[in-house]
């Protein structure tokens, strides 16, 4: 693994102090001298970076957002987070904080805010704005995705103000991912705080929908939303307040870019836009696309950099089954049977997906841990590899002993065909092809699988539904991001988590689920890396045997950008953990 987070034990006496404002290191920017010379010359033009997105946002409100969302993602990744981790170091740096101190016993972390923090409307970011975030995220009625992370086995992590400029995070016991939680803590705009405190959780949830005039939005990020045309385009403009507390080593305010645009287009359309020089950044989805871009470069039709097969991506592609189908008790019973899910894993032709979808630039996946995080990845995780015979044995055990006239497996006692619908989001060509490959392989042995591609936002609404009867059978998607230090994914690993996709009753239904929760919380309290690694290995083993989530393949990452775009990382820092660049340091030549 490129780096392993330093655990609290190693930071117990550490204090980090940085002068105001935060200085983005030149070492993160391969073209730092070029942009500084351009600015010094007085000839810096208005700079617009053109990008693309598969879909538009469902909301501008990060408290109710659970999926990738350009508006929310920019705020959460680049806003006034308290700490930041650069590509050159394994230790957290103060960011919106000017310093932080971890207590000797690891149960408190004191954070002092940096002077001069500003919202995009020019008003100061205060200690109360950070306290408001804690209030909101720990209110179960709000339903924020971050809710589960504020508890360790039911015991709350608390946040308090020591004075007008210092926050204290109190942990019920030492927590190996404590700094990760502190680092990601963002302030809440006062307009949202006022609505929440005066009108409650439901009113807050109704704030900042996509119908909101962008001029009413307030952010701490480098850019703010200028306009949104649904299904067409998002336009962001530079937040001048950000440059008041973010500068480069020459003292120039950041970001360099004046504008960001995201064209909403499906995968093939994005590639075409890139080949036409109409967007500036495109990460090829497979080797076929890499080859297409390279050919355009060789023919002189495109002036671009292409990096091929850098490393496994920092995401997991998987499909899952709905355990909450009260309206169809028979199918619910089938989906809840681990032998059924193991059989479906045996019928997943991962090698075919690697070749047909990814052109060979991928590796089969069997674990919830991203394979790029090699310290935490269990190489001996149980693998239900492609084996139709083994799958049929498992299906016979649960009653599918005969086939009907169409060749599909049936349970003679229930007189029911083994069938389900596998759904993914429309517009993602790789996912649409993947579900078709899976369905074809399963039909060959008698499992009747129908495929469907639906609008991404509709799919997310279905997946986030709760209760005993939820409106879907099986879906294929991917998750990305999260902490680099295990345990990660509180909201996926715990039975009450809002991304515990397969079971949204709020309670564990199996001993394996309960064991995963136990391992997860034990892991959070285990500061020794080697001991935590063994717990991570056990977690992966338990989950792999349960197969509630069936992992498919992990693609290798490819990066590409037009040569008009500068500010990428030096070669040694380009990877799937840190990406190819810091967007704040990106510029247009």
Secondary structure, 3 states (H helix, E strand, C coil): CCCCCCCHHHHCCCEEECCCCEEECHHHCCCHHHHHHHHHHCCCCCCEEEEEECCCCCECCCCCCCCCCHHHHHHHHHCCCCEECCCCCCCCEECCEEEEEECCCCCEEEEEECCCCECCCCCECCHHHHHHHHHHHCCCCCCCCCHHHHEECCEECEEEEEECCEEEEECCCCCCCHHHHHHCCCCCCHHHHHHHHHHCHHHHHCCCECCCCHHHCCCCCCEEEEEEECCCEEEEEECCCHHHCEEECCCCECCCCCEEEEEECCHHHHHHHHHCCCCCECCCCCHHHHHHHHHHHHCCCCCEEEECCCCECCEEEEEEECCCEHHHHHHHHHHHCHHHHHHHHHCCCHHHHHHHCCCCCEEECCCCCCCCCCCCCCCCCCCCCCCHHHHHHHHHHCCEEEECCCCCEEECCCCEECEEEEEEECCCHHHHHHHHHHHHHHHHCCCEEEEEEECHHHHHHHHCCCCCECCCCEEEEEEECCCCCCCCCHHHHCCCCCCCCCCCCCCCCCHHHHHHHHHHHHHHCCCCHHHHHHHHHHHHHHHHHHCCEEECEEEECCEEEECCEECECCHHHCECCCECECHHHCEEC
